[in-house]
Amino acid sequence: MSAAAHGDGLDWIDVAPADDLVGGGHRVYEADGRFVAVYDVGGDLYAIEDVCPHDGNPLADGPVEGLEVICPRHGARFCLRTGAALCPPAYEPVQTFAVERRDGRLRIGIR
Ligand code: FES
């Protein structure tokens, strides 16, 4: 794992080859000491912290419907794009991260 700066105020953490996540699905990567779930939805990438803000359960084990992930523990839904909590029992958003494929690598932007 290495980090690079693009002059955007983020540290871009190199987590995997760019083709590690293609054609849909998701994986969890460790970036700067956090577990980050990266989703490929129709070729677009979304990254959220893999921790449900309701009670700390991993979110990446939950099903995805469109751009929503459903916490497998109590069923809260979160927007993959914004991190917003969309229904109880969660009211706080999940943290989102910038994510990109660049120069053949998959990178997560950490502020
Ligand atoms: S731990 Fe996710 S909804 Fe409760």
Residues whose N, C-alpha, C, O or C-beta is under 5 A from the ligand:
A	BS01	FES	C52 H54 D55 G56 N57 C71 R73 H74 G75 A76
